[in-house]
Amino acid sequence: MEKKYQDLEIDEDLELERRTWTVQRISWVVLLLIILAALLGFTGRGGLLDVGKGVAANSSHSVDLEYERFLRQGVTREIKVSLRQETTSILFSNGFYETQRIEQVVPEPQKEEVGSEGITYTFHGVKSPSLIIFYVTPLKAGSLNYTVTGSDKEPVSVTQFVYP
């Protein structure tokens, strides 16, 4: 009895199969890297290790900031400012309000002033230490660099990255 190998008409392209398997393996690795980045907090808020949180303070610790280092364009996030003075003012540099929109400030500032150096928020009657929360929305993607200065005129530098 003879064996016939070409009885079935099956299109077989082993080279295409090998390329497809290679693309699938690369896709699995990329997908796993994206999941790992999300778990570590690189895609936005939180994460297992909370890598996305940033904390900054000036040398006298009169101004402490807690913020997210990685943001999404158009998504509102909060910046927490801890102050250790009774009559306080907070100056956000020009780089801040050119790239972000302030949605709300809690508690409400007594006075807001726009000057050549940036926007100054003044709070009276706030007990020390106090927590002021700024709800902000990034307006454009890319790297954000700005400074926050308290009443003692000692700036705190902040660097954030905004995903599109």
N, CA, C and O atoms as a DFTB+ gen file, in Angstrom:
656 C
 N C O
     1  1       0.829      -1.163       0.000
     2  2       0.000       0.000       0.000
     3  2       0.889       1.247       0.000
     4  3       1.865       1.330       0.745
     5  1       0.538       2.195      -0.835
     6  2       1.321       3.414      -0.983
     7  2       0.762       4.533      -0.093
     8  3      -0.444       4.649       0.124
     9  1       1.674       5.329       0.396
    10  2       1.257       6.496       1.173
    11  2       1.243       7.702       0.254
    12  3       2.202       7.965      -0.471
    13  1       0.159       8.414       0.299
    14  2       0.044       9.612      -0.524
    15  2      -0.006      10.829       0.404
    16  3      -0.867      10.927       1.277
    17  1       0.928      11.743       0.197
    18  2       1.005      12.920       1.060
    19  2       0.241      14.116       0.511
    20  3      -0.092      15.034       1.262
    21  1      -0.025      14.118      -0.711
    22  2      -0.657      15.287      -1.314
    23  2      -2.132      15.055      -1.616
    24  3      -2.683      15.666      -2.532
    25  1      -2.768      14.184      -0.857
    26  2      -4.185      13.932      -1.097
    27  2      -5.054      15.133      -0.741
    28  3      -6.007      15.450      -1.452
    29  1      -4.719      15.800       0.366
    30  2      -5.508      16.960       0.774
    31  2      -4.886      18.219       0.200
    32  3      -3.667      18.385       0.177
    33  1      -5.744      19.082      -0.254
    34  2      -5.237      20.343      -0.794
    35  2      -5.288      21.405       0.309
    36  3      -6.258      22.154       0.420
    37  1      -4.237      21.457       1.112
    38  2      -4.136      22.411       2.210
    39  2      -3.013      23.373       1.882
    40  3      -1.888      22.977       1.577
    41  1      -3.359      24.661       1.955
    42  2      -2.312      25.659       1.749
    43  2      -1.466      25.713       3.011
    44  3      -1.977      25.944       4.107
    45  1      -0.207      25.504       2.848
    46  2       0.698      25.465       3.987
    47  2       1.843      26.434       3.736
    48  3       2.576      26.313       2.755
    49  1       1.984      27.400       4.643
    50  2       3.071      28.372       4.520
    51  2       3.788      28.429       5.870
    52  3       3.415      29.205       6.750
    53  1       4.808      27.609       6.019
    54  2       5.522      27.511       7.289
    55  2       6.232      28.815       7.646
    56  3       6.322      29.163       8.823
    57  1       6.728      29.528       6.663
    58  2       7.403      30.802       6.928
    59  2       6.425      31.824       7.516
    60  3       6.772      32.550       8.447
    61  1       5.213      31.881       6.980
    62  2       4.191      32.782       7.513
    63  2       3.820      32.397       8.945
    64  3       3.630      33.270       9.792
    65  1       3.717      31.096       9.219
    66  2       3.409      30.649      10.576
    67  2       4.502      31.058      11.553
    68  3       4.199      31.507      12.658
    69  1       5.753      30.913      11.172
    70  2       6.863      31.300      12.048
    71  2       6.833      32.804      12.329
    72  3       7.030      33.226      13.469
    73  1       6.587      33.611      11.297
    74  2       6.502      35.059      11.503
    75  2       5.329      35.420      12.415
    76  3       5.452      36.290      13.277
    77  1       4.201      34.753      12.223
    78  2       3.025      35.001      13.057
    79  2       3.318      34.658      14.513
    80  3       2.948      35.414      15.412
    81  1       3.974      33.536      14.756
    82  2       4.328      33.148      16.126
    83  2       5.285      34.163      16.751
    84  3       5.164      34.485      17.933
    85  1       6.232      34.664      15.963
    86  2       7.174      35.668      16.481
    87  2       6.434      36.948      16.867
    88  3       6.684      37.519      17.928
    89  1       5.527      37.393      16.007
    90  2       4.742      38.596      16.304
    91  2       3.887      38.375      17.551
    92  3       3.756      39.276      18.380
    93  1       3.308      37.190      17.689
    94  2       2.501      36.897      18.875
    95  2       3.341      36.949      20.148
    96  3       2.904      37.507      21.155
    97  1       4.533      36.377      20.114
    98  2       5.404      36.389      21.301
    99  2       5.813      37.814      21.670
   100  3       5.806      38.178      22.846
   101  1       6.164      38.611      20.678
   102  2       6.530      40.006      20.940
   103  2       5.331      40.760      21.514
   104  3       5.485      41.555      22.441
   105  1       4.147      40.515      20.971
   106  2       2.931      41.175      21.467
   107  2       2.650      40.795      22.917
   108  3       2.252      41.645      23.712
   109  1       2.851      39.535      23.266
   110  2       2.655      39.104      24.652
   111  2       3.619      39.819      25.588
   112  3       3.226      40.233      26.679
   113  1       4.871      39.970      25.178
   114  2       5.860      40.660      26.014
   115  2       5.467      42.124      26.195
   116  3       5.528      42.648      27.308
   117  1       5.063      42.791      25.110
   118  2       4.643      44.196      25.197
   119  2       3.423      44.330      26.109
   120  3       3.366      45.241      26.935
   121  1       2.462      43.443      25.967
   122  2       1.268      43.472      26.809
   123  2       1.628      43.278      28.280
   124  3       1.090      43.974      29.142
   125  1       2.517      42.355      28.573
   126  2       2.948      42.140      29.955
   127  2       3.686      43.356      30.506
   128  3       3.533      43.685      31.682
   129  1       4.487      44.031      29.672
   130  2       5.176      45.242      30.118
   131  2       4.186      46.364      30.432
   132  3       4.373      47.103      31.399
   133  1       3.135      46.494      29.621
   134  2       2.104      47.506      29.877
   135  2       1.377      47.201      31.185
   136  3       1.124      48.108      31.978
   137  1       1.042      45.943      31.413
   138  2       0.373      45.557      32.660
   139  2       1.280      45.817      33.856
   140  3       0.820      46.310      34.886
   141  1       2.552      45.494      33.732
   142  2       3.511      45.741      34.809
   143  2       3.633      47.239      35.107
   144  3       3.675      47.645      36.268
   145  1       3.690      48.053      34.050
   146  2       3.766      49.510      34.241
   147  2       2.516      50.026      34.955
   148  3       2.613      50.895      35.822
   149  1       1.348      49.497      34.600
   150  2       0.109      49.915      35.259
   151  2       0.109      49.509      36.728
   152  3      -0.317      50.283      37.585
   153  1       0.582      48.305      37.022
   154  2       0.639      47.861      38.415
   155  2       1.607      48.693      39.246
   156  3       1.393      48.885      40.442
   157  1       2.660      49.181      38.626
   158  2       3.637      49.999      39.339
   159  2       3.216      51.462      39.442
   160  3       3.854      52.241      40.150
   161  1       2.143      51.842      38.742
   162  2       1.633      53.202      38.870
   163  2       2.127      54.168      37.814
   164  3       1.917      55.373      37.951
   165  1       2.779      53.683      36.762
   166  2       3.307      54.584      35.746
   167  2       2.241      55.093      34.784
   168  3       2.522      55.995      33.994
   169  1       1.042      54.554      34.823
   170  2       0.004      55.002      33.904
   171  2      -1.003      55.929      34.569
   172  3      -2.009      56.284      33.954
   173  1      -0.757      56.317      35.785
   174  2      -1.677      57.235      36.442
   175  2      -1.662      57.069      37.937
   176  3      -0.601      56.890      38.535
   177  1      -2.799      57.123      38.533
   178  2      -2.957      57.160      39.982
   179  2      -2.631      55.808      40.627
   180  3      -3.020      54.755      40.120
   181  1      -1.914      55.857      41.748
   182  2      -1.720      54.694      42.606
   183  2      -0.742      53.673      42.083
   184  3       0.372      54.013      41.683
   185  1      -1.152      52.437      42.086
   186  2      -0.273      51.342      41.723
   187  2       0.158      50.596      42.971
   188  3      -0.007      51.087      44.087
   189  1       0.708      49.413      42.776
   190  2       1.112      48.594      43.912
   191  2       2.177      49.268      44.763
   192  3       2.097      49.254      45.991
   193  1       3.160      49.851      44.121
   194  2       4.243      50.502      44.849
   195  2       4.019      52.000      45.001
   196  3       4.816      52.690      45.637
   197  1       2.948      52.499      44.423
   198  2       2.626      53.928      44.462
   199  2       3.783      54.777      43.943
   200  3       4.140      55.799      44.530
   201  1       4.359      54.328      42.825
   202  2       5.492      55.012      42.209
   203  2       5.087      56.379      41.686
   204  3       5.932      57.266      41.565
   205  1       3.811      56.566      41.373
   206  2       3.357      57.803      40.764
   207  2       3.239      58.978      41.714
   208  3       3.025      60.106      41.269
   209  1       3.373      58.745      43.014
   210  2       3.265      59.842      43.982
   211  2       4.578      60.591      44.071
   212  3       5.659      60.004      44.062
   213  1       4.452      61.902      44.158
   214  2       5.625      62.735      44.364
   215  2       5.445      63.543      45.634
   216  3       4.350      64.023      45.926
   217  1       6.510      63.688      46.379
   218  2       6.496      64.495      47.594
   219  2       7.684      65.439      47.509
   220  3       8.805      65.019      47.222
   221  1       7.433      66.709      47.759
   222  2       8.510      67.704      47.711
   223  2       8.313      68.688      48.854
   224  3       7.193      68.920      49.310
   225  1       9.420      69.261      49.305
   226  2       9.365      70.253      50.382
   227  2      10.550      71.183      50.245
   228  3      11.574      70.823      49.666
   229  1      10.400      72.392      50.787
   230  2      11.560      73.279      50.826
   231  2      12.408      72.901      52.043
   232  3      11.989      72.078      52.858
   233  1      13.577      73.487      52.168
   234  2      14.519      73.054      53.206
   235  2      14.003      73.292      54.625
   236  3      14.356      72.546      55.537
   237  1      13.181      74.310      54.825
   238  2      12.646      74.583      56.167
   239  2      11.347      73.824      56.440
   240  3      10.802      73.907      57.541
   241  1      10.849      73.089      55.449
   242  2       9.590      72.336      55.534
   243  2       8.396      73.226      55.884
   244  3       7.432      72.762      56.493
   245  1       8.460      74.490      55.505
   246  2       7.296      75.355      55.702
   247  2       6.247      75.088      54.624
   248  3       5.068      75.386      54.815
   249  1       6.676      74.526      53.490
   250  2       5.765      74.129      52.410
   251  2       6.092      72.691      52.022
   252  3       7.209      72.392      51.599
   253  1       5.111      71.806      52.167
   254  2       5.246      70.417      51.731
   255  2       4.197      70.162      50.660
   256  3       3.039      70.552      50.812
   257  1       4.602      69.508      49.577
   258  2       3.684      69.198      48.479
   259  2       3.541      67.697      48.332
   260  3       4.505      66.946      48.482
   261  1       2.319      67.269      48.034
   262  2       2.070      65.888      47.652
   263  2       1.311      65.945      46.330
   264  3       0.252      66.566      46.246
   265  1       1.847      65.303      45.310
   266  2       1.279      65.401      43.969
   267  2       1.532      64.102      43.220
   268  3       2.290      63.244      43.673
   269  1       0.889      63.973      42.077
   270  2       1.101      62.807      41.232
   271  2       2.093      63.165      40.143
   272  3       1.940      64.178      39.460
   273  1       3.114      62.328      39.982
   274  2       4.153      62.616      38.995
   275  2       3.684      62.323      37.577
   276  3       4.172      62.937      36.628
   277  1       2.750      61.398      37.418
   278  2       2.253      61.033      36.097
   279  2       0.769      61.362      36.029
   280  3      -0.024      60.884      36.841
   281  1       0.402      62.188      35.046
   282  2      -0.971      62.658      34.898
   283  2      -1.499      62.297      33.524
   284  3      -0.746      61.889      32.639
   285  1      -2.812      62.452      33.358
   286  2      -3.432      62.296      32.053
   287  2      -4.028      63.632      31.654
   288  3      -4.620      64.336      32.472
   289  1      -3.860      63.967      30.384
   290  2      -4.381      65.231      29.868
   291  2      -5.900      65.256      30.009
   292  3      -6.583      64.314      29.608
   293  1      -6.423      66.341      30.581
   294  2      -7.865      66.507      30.716
   295  2      -8.482      65.833      31.931
   296  3      -9.691      65.946      32.137
   297  1      -7.691      65.130      32.748
   298  2      -8.210      64.440      33.927
   299  2      -7.815      65.229      35.177
   300  3      -6.639      65.523      35.391
   301  1      -8.803      65.567      35.993
   302  2      -8.562      66.383      37.186
   303  2      -7.884      65.563      38.279
   304  3      -8.308      64.452      38.598
   305  1      -6.836      66.128      38.839
   306  2      -6.090      65.517      39.942
   307  2      -5.887      66.559      41.034
   308  3      -6.192      67.735      40.841
   309  1      -5.379      66.131      42.166
   310  2      -5.201      67.075      43.266
   311  2      -3.730      67.234      43.631
   312  3      -2.924      66.309      43.529
   313  1      -3.427      68.449      44.059
   314  2      -2.119      68.772      44.618
   315  2      -2.382      69.201      46.053
   316  3      -3.122      70.154      46.299
   317  1      -1.772      68.493      46.999
   318  2      -1.957      68.814      48.415
   319  2      -0.766      69.634      48.895
   320  3       0.387      69.231      48.743
   321  1      -1.068      70.786      49.475
   322  2      -0.033      71.681      49.990
   323  2      -0.211      71.787      51.499
   324  3      -1.263      72.211      51.978
   325  1       0.817      71.401      52.242
   326  2       0.808      71.539      53.703
   327  2       1.626      72.763      54.077
   328  3       2.779      72.901      53.668
   329  1       1.022      73.647      54.854
   330  2       1.689      74.888      55.265
   331  2       1.845      74.920      56.775
   332  3       1.010      74.389      57.508
   333  1       2.903      75.537      57.226
   334  2       3.183      75.615      58.656
   335  2       3.248      77.067      59.143
   336  3       4.076      77.401      59.991
   337  1       2.380      77.925      58.610
   338  2       2.354      79.336      59.000
   339  2       0.904      79.788      59.125
   340  3       0.024      79.224      58.475
   341  1       0.647      80.798      59.950
   342  2      -0.724      81.279      60.174
   343  2      -1.269      82.066      58.981
   344  3      -2.290      81.685      58.408
   345  1      -0.605      83.154      58.600
   346  2      -1.006      83.904      57.410
   347  2      -0.138      83.407      56.271
   348  3       1.085      83.548      56.295
   349  1      -0.770      82.837      55.298
   350  2       0.016      82.159      54.279
   351  2      -0.324      82.656      52.890
   352  3      -1.451      83.057      52.599
   353  1       0.672      82.616      52.061
   354  2       0.458      82.850      50.635
   355  2       1.239      81.786      49.882
   356  3       2.320      81.367      50.296
   357  1       0.666      81.363      48.772
   358  2       1.286      80.347      47.930
   359  2       1.405      80.932      46.535
   360  3       0.417      81.393      45.964
   361  1       2.602      80.914      45.989
   362  2       2.854      81.416      44.640
   363  2       3.150      80.243      43.727
   364  3       4.116      79.511      43.941
   365  1       2.315      80.061      42.702
   366  2       2.569      79.084      41.650
   367  2       3.200      79.835      40.485
   368  3       2.668      80.855      40.046
   369  1       4.320      79.347      39.983
   370  2       5.038      80.036      38.911
   371  2       4.241      80.027      37.609
   372  3       3.254      79.303      37.476
   373  1       4.684      80.843      36.653
   374  2       4.012      80.943      35.352
   375  2       3.904      79.589      34.660
   376  3       2.913      79.321      33.980
   377  1       4.905      78.738      34.823
   378  2       4.872      77.419      34.199
   379  2       3.695      76.580      34.646
   380  3       3.279      75.664      33.937
   381  1       3.153      76.882      35.816
   382  2       2.016      76.125      36.332
   383  2       0.725      76.492      35.620
   384  3       0.059      75.632      35.043
   385  1       0.376      77.768      35.661
   386  2      -0.944      78.115      35.128
   387  2      -0.971      78.220      33.611
   388  3      -2.050      78.368      33.037
   389  1       0.169      78.148      32.942
   390  2       0.181      78.082      31.479
   391  2      -0.135      76.675      30.994
   392  3      -0.559      76.496      29.852
   393  1       0.066      75.677      31.843
   394  2      -0.102      74.285      31.424
   395  2      -1.225      73.564      32.152
   396  3      -1.585      72.450      31.771
   397  1      -1.792      74.177      33.199
   398  2      -2.844      73.527      33.968
   399  2      -3.955      74.523      34.298
   400  3      -3.726      75.727      34.410
   401  1      -5.159      73.985      34.449
   402  2      -6.304      74.809      34.840
   403  2      -6.696      74.410      36.266
   404  3      -6.860      73.228      36.566
   405  1      -6.840      75.394      37.123
   406  2      -7.248      75.124      38.504
   407  2      -8.773      75.070      38.545
   408  3      -9.447      76.053      38.238
   409  1      -9.301      73.924      38.922
   410  2     -10.750      73.725      38.975
   411  2     -11.331      74.228      40.294
   412  3     -12.390      74.854      40.318
   413  1     -10.620      73.944      41.402
   414  2     -11.143      74.291      42.717
   415  2      -9.986      74.357      43.711
   416  3      -8.989      73.648      43.570
   417  1     -10.133      75.214      44.714
   418  2      -9.165      75.305      45.804
   419  2      -9.935      75.139      47.108
   420  3     -10.919      75.840      47.343
   421  1      -9.491      74.212      47.959
   422  2     -10.153      73.953      49.239
   423  2      -9.131      74.111      50.346
   424  3      -8.136      73.385      50.342
   425  1      -9.319      75.021      51.298
   426  2     -10.380      76.014      51.427
   427  2     -10.197      77.159      50.428
   428  3      -9.129      77.326      49.838
   429  1     -11.253      77.933      50.257
   430  2     -11.208      79.059      49.319
   431  2     -10.160      80.079      49.758
   432  3     -10.074      80.399      50.944
   433  1      -9.369      80.591      48.830
   434  2      -8.393      81.625      49.207
   435  2      -9.088      82.963      49.475
   436  3     -10.131      83.266      48.896
   437  1      -8.491      83.743      50.356
   438  2      -8.995      85.085      50.662
   439  2      -8.762      86.012      49.474
   440  3      -9.577      86.884      49.172
   441  1      -7.619      85.799      48.803
   442  2      -7.246      86.698      47.713
   443  2      -6.439      85.922      46.674
   444  3      -5.643      85.048      47.016
   445  1      -6.658      86.256      45.398
   446  2      -5.878      85.696      44.293
   447  2      -5.292      86.847      43.501
   448  3      -6.007      87.780      43.135
   449  1      -3.999      86.790      43.236
   450  2      -3.337      87.850      42.476
   451  2      -2.507      87.235      41.358
   452  3      -1.789      86.255      41.560
   453  1      -2.620      87.829      40.177
   454  2      -1.783      87.423      39.054
   455  2      -0.693      88.466      38.903
   456  3      -0.975      89.654      38.747
   457  1       0.554      88.018      38.949
   458  2       1.691      88.924      38.819
   459  2       2.662      88.425      37.770
   460  3       2.391      87.443      37.078
   461  1       3.777      89.091      37.653
   462  2       4.769      88.712      36.644
   463  2       5.428      87.371      36.961
   464  3       5.919      86.698      36.055
   465  1       5.446      86.978      38.227
   466  2       6.076      85.716      38.620
   467  2       5.108      84.543      38.591
   468  3       5.541      83.392      38.546
   469  1       3.797      84.814      38.617
   470  2       2.807      83.748      38.620
   471  2       1.552      84.162      39.364
   472  3       1.261      85.351      39.493
   473  1       0.802      83.166      39.860
   474  2      -0.431      83.407      40.603
   475  2      -0.151      83.211      42.089
   476  3       0.438      82.208      42.494
   477  1      -0.584      84.188      42.901
   478  2      -0.428      84.097      44.347
   479  2      -1.799      83.921      44.987
   480  3      -2.718      84.701      44.739
   481  1      -1.924      82.887      45.813
   482  2      -3.140      82.630      46.585
   483  2      -2.832      82.969      48.036
   484  3      -1.849      82.484      48.597
   485  1      -3.675      83.803      48.646
   486  2      -3.463      84.213      50.033
   487  2      -4.587      83.655      50.894
   488  3      -5.765      83.789      50.562
   489  1      -4.210      83.029      52.000
   490  2      -5.149      82.429      52.942
   491  2      -4.939      83.087      54.302
   492  3      -3.822      83.100      54.820
   493  1      -6.013      83.637      54.886
   494  2      -5.936      84.251      56.216
   495  2      -6.713      83.389      57.198
   496  3      -7.718      82.773      56.842
   497  1      -6.244      83.353      58.423
   498  2      -6.963      82.634      59.474
   499  2      -6.860      81.132      59.372
   500  3      -7.625      80.418      60.020
   501  1      -5.940      80.638      58.580
   502  2      -5.749      79.198      58.462
   503  2      -4.834      78.763      59.601
   504  3      -3.769      79.346      59.802
   505  1      -5.246      77.743      60.343
   506  2      -4.452      77.302      61.486
   507  2      -3.260      76.478      61.021
   508  3      -3.336      75.738      60.040
   509  1      -2.172      76.623      61.740
   510  2      -0.943      75.913      61.401
   511  2      -0.888      74.591      62.163
   512  3      -1.197      74.597      63.355
   513  1      -0.529      73.493      61.582
   514  2      -0.303      73.277      60.156
   515  2      -1.639      73.143      59.425
   516  3      -2.633      72.707      60.005
   517  1      -1.649      73.514      58.177
   518  2      -2.883      73.484      57.395
   519  2      -2.663      72.716      56.101
   520  3      -1.548      72.624      55.588
   521  1      -3.753      72.171      55.591
   522  2      -3.722      71.437      54.331
   523  2      -4.608      72.171      53.336
   524  3      -5.787      72.408      53.599
   525  1      -4.042      72.525      52.203
   526  2      -4.785      73.189      51.133
   527  2      -4.718      72.280      49.919
   528  3      -3.642      71.825      49.532
   529  1      -5.869      72.017      49.321
   530  2      -5.934      71.102      48.184
   531  2      -6.310      71.885      46.937
   532  3      -7.315      72.597      46.915
   533  1      -5.494      71.746      45.902
   534  2      -5.747      72.343      44.596
   535  2      -6.163      71.227      43.650
   536  3      -5.424      70.261      43.459
   537  1      -7.347      71.358      43.058
   538  2      -7.802      70.410      42.049
   539  2      -7.458      71.007      40.688
   540  3      -7.978      72.058      40.315
   541  1      -6.581      70.334      39.951
   542  2      -6.065      70.880      38.694
   543  2      -6.276      69.893      37.558
   544  3      -6.329      68.681      37.764
   545  1      -6.395      70.447      36.341
   546  2      -6.535      69.653      35.131
   547  2      -5.433      70.054      34.155
   548  3      -5.360      71.217      33.757
   549  1      -4.573      69.107      33.762
   550  2      -3.534      69.426      32.773
   551  2      -4.155      69.735      31.415
   552  3      -5.074      69.047      30.970
   553  1      -3.642      70.776      30.762
   554  2      -4.196      71.215      29.482
   555  2      -3.473      70.627      28.283
   556  3      -4.058      70.521      27.206
   557  1      -2.205      70.240      28.447
   558  2      -1.471      69.673      27.317
   559  2      -0.529      68.585      27.794
   560  3      -0.105      68.563      28.949
   561  1      -0.215      67.687      26.878
   562  2       0.659      66.560      27.197
   563  2       2.118      66.993      27.187
   564  3       2.490      67.977      26.547
   565  1       2.926      66.242      27.904
   566  2       4.360      66.515      27.947
   567  2       4.838      66.742      29.366
   568  3       4.121      66.472      30.330
   569  1       6.037      67.234      29.480
   570  2       6.655      67.467      30.780
   571  2       6.229      68.828      31.344
   572  3       6.221      69.829      30.628
   573  1       5.879      68.853      32.625
   574  2       5.501      70.090      33.309
   575  2       6.551      70.399      34.370
   576  3       6.884      69.544      35.191
   577  1       7.061      71.606      34.350
   578  2       8.023      72.054      35.354
   579  2       7.551      73.389      35.906
   580  3       7.315      74.332      35.150
   581  1       7.414      73.470      37.214
   582  2       7.003      74.718      37.843
   583  2       7.505      74.738      39.283
   584  3       8.017      73.742      39.794
   585  1       7.349      75.882      39.918
   586  2       7.741      76.005      41.323
   587  2       6.562      76.497      42.147
   588  3       5.678      77.196      41.651
   589  1       6.572      76.116      43.406
   590  2       5.584      76.570      44.378
   591  2       6.367      77.228      45.504
   592  3       7.281      76.630      46.072
   593  1       5.995      78.474      45.821
   594  2       6.727      79.237      46.831
   595  2       5.767      79.670      47.931
   596  3       4.680      80.175      47.654
   597  1       6.173      79.471      49.171
   598  2       5.370      79.874      50.320
   599  2       5.704      81.283      50.761
   600  3       6.415      82.011      50.068
   601  1       5.183      81.663      51.924
   602  2       5.406      83.006      52.467
   603  2       6.869      83.283      52.763
   604  3       7.293      84.439      52.771
   605  1       7.650      82.227      53.007
   606  2       9.066      82.411      53.332
   607  2       9.944      82.588      52.095
   608  3      11.164      82.695      52.214
   609  1       9.336      82.620      50.912
   610  2      10.023      82.872      49.630
   611  2      11.023      81.780      49.254
   612  3      11.935      82.020      48.464
   613  1      10.856      80.589      49.815
   614  2      11.734      79.471      49.492
   615  2      10.984      78.536      48.530
   616  3      10.005      77.912      48.941
   617  1      11.416      78.418      47.256
   618  2      10.648      77.661      46.267
   619  2      10.799      76.144      46.403
   620  3      11.808      75.632      46.890
   621  1       9.753      75.452      45.951
   622  2       9.755      73.996      45.848
   623  2       9.575      73.673      44.371
   624  3       8.591      74.096      43.764
   625  1      10.505      72.935      43.789
   626  2      10.426      72.582      42.368
   627  2       9.605      71.315      42.184
   628  3       9.726      70.360      42.952
   629  1       8.760      71.322      41.144
   630  2       7.898      70.183      40.843
   631  2       8.071      69.823      39.372
   632  3       8.081      70.696      38.503
   633  1       8.208      68.525      39.106
   634  2       8.260      68.018      37.737
   635  2       7.210      66.921      37.605
   636  3       7.188      65.971      38.388
   637  1       6.338      67.063      36.604
   638  2       5.300      66.076      36.335
   639  2       5.322      65.740      34.848
   640  3       5.827      66.511      34.032
   641  1       4.766      64.579      34.509
   642  2       4.643      64.211      33.105
   643  2       3.180      63.928      32.816
   644  3       2.510      63.228      33.575
   645  1       2.685      64.484      31.702
   646  2       1.281      64.340      31.323
   647  2       1.192      63.471      30.076
   648  3       1.771      63.783      29.036
   649  1       0.448      62.365      30.206
   650  2       0.180      61.503      29.062
   651  2      -0.983      62.081      28.261
   652  3      -1.874      62.710      28.831
   653  1      -0.983      61.871      26.931
   654  2      -2.107      62.381      26.120
   655  2      -3.399      61.637      26.400
   656  3      -4.430      61.944      25.803
